[in-house]
Amino acid sequence: MSQEKNNALVIILILGSLCTLSPFATDMYLPAFPVLAAALHTSTAKVALSMSSYFAGLAAGQLVYGPLLDRFGRKLPLYAGLILFSVACLLCLPANTIQWLVMIRFVQALGACAAQVAAMAMVRDFFPVHETARIISLLILILGVSPLLAPTVGGFVAAHFGWQWIFIILAAVSLINLALCHWFLPNGLPANPTVSLRLGPVCRNFLKVMKDPQFFTYSLSGSFAFSGLLVYVAGSPILFMEVFHVSTRVFGMIFAGLAVGFIGSNQVNVLLLRKFSSEQIFLFSLVATCPLALFFLTGAFCGWFGLWSTLVLLFIILSVLGLGFPNAAALAMAPLEDNIGSASALLGFLQIGISGLASASIGFFDSHSMLPVVLVLAVTSWIALAILWIGKKRIPSLRFVEEKGAAPVVH
């Protein structure tokens, strides 16, 4: 039993490491926005579009890797994605226009999303379905290394060595992940040659998954709720460095401090799951977030909030959002038996795609105020609650199905 627990710990740590790749690619990058804007002769808001293109690449890549993970097994597509990410990082180095950076960041995300999709699929490979929400919360605890360290490291690297070194470090992190997966990560479910890669069957698989009312409701509602986090991430350089004029160093400290709320609430979720269901916790997170976001929007419009009040409100909102994400993802995946890779990809596509569209609106506003960030945060929260309220009417009862052929890890 002790050996099985050790194996489970190793798997969780590696999957968590894979999950940190994409957040590192965004969080290390944030403090360099002003430096990049000056180097590329553009505005900080326009640099934020390269973040939105990254989210778009993450979303698009999900739909590619899902069928590949089912057809060829977990590792081969994962290796290909990690290599693509590393190459794209190096292609960012000669960027001299914002257009080039926006394009290459899209390609970079196509590689990074392989790690994200594979990690989510392998949670279902190695752990029982009733443990999914708890394992996702543990992965988010590991993922917390990114917002706690990456902005500070990114700001230091950009200031002392140049923004190009951020991408060199990211390429190295990707290759380290590749080595860890090759040497220490089990294979997961084997390749399934019966899975077709033709467009028609692939689309039918995605459609089959989307027709499940439980998946549809919780993936879509959870995606709109999750978009609030990425709207905050994309808008944080404008919010803190332009509106409140904090330094790069202070920005890193603020970003890390606010991340504690999101990460901490995910760990509180592990404790709450002992007494409450994922359904109850997710509903609470939305019911709490919506009025808070509306109050935040009203205050931003009326000019009520300074730096400290903004920090307090954001900390509370991000903490409540942190309760919702793992439970929505677990409830969406729970009723599925087949095509888990495709389902994981579709879940990621919805999460990142909706978040990318929401965060892109900040760049298109080209505003130097907090209002666009808070407006989008409020709108997406209320949409999430509406989808859940309408969708639950189509779900007679929640289903929880163990995946056929999975090899759960005892822990």
URVEN-V685448 format. One line per field, one symbol per residue. phi: phi as a letter, one per 20 degrees, with the letter a starting at -180 (. if undefined). psi: psi as a letter, one per 30 degrees, with the letter a starting at -180 (. if undefined). Layout:
phi = ???
psi = ???
This chain:
phi = .ffffffffffffffffffeffgffdffeffegffffffelbeffffffffffffffffffgfefgfffffdneffffffffffffffgffffegccffffgfffffgfgffffffffffffgffdcfffegffffffffffgfgfffdgfffffffffdcofffgfffffffffffgffffeceffmfffcfffedfgffffffffffffffffgfffffffffffgffffffeffffeedfdlefgffggfffffffgffffffffggffffdcegfffffgfffefgfffffffffffemfdefffffffffffffffffegfffffffegeeddlfffffffffgffffffffffffffffledceggfffffffffffgfffffffffedgbfdcdfffnfdfefb
psi = eeeeeeeeeeeeeeeeeeffeeeefeeffeffeeeeeeeghaleeeefffeeeeeeeeeefefefeeeeeegleeeeeeeeeeeeeeeeeffegkglfeeeeeeeeeeeeeefeeeeeeeefefefkleffeeeeeeeefeeffedfeeeeeeeeeeeeffkfefefeeeeeeeeeeeeeeeffklfaklkjffkkgleeeeeeeeeeeffjeeeeefeeeeeeeefeefeeeefeeeeefeefhlleeeeeeeeeeefeeeeefeeeeeeeffflleeeeeeeeeeeeeeeeeeeeeeeefhfkaeeeeeeeeeeeeeeefeeeeeeeeeefegkelheeeeeeeeeeeeeeeeeeefefeefehlglfeeeeeeeeeeeeeeeeeeeeeffgjekkkjkkkkflikkk.
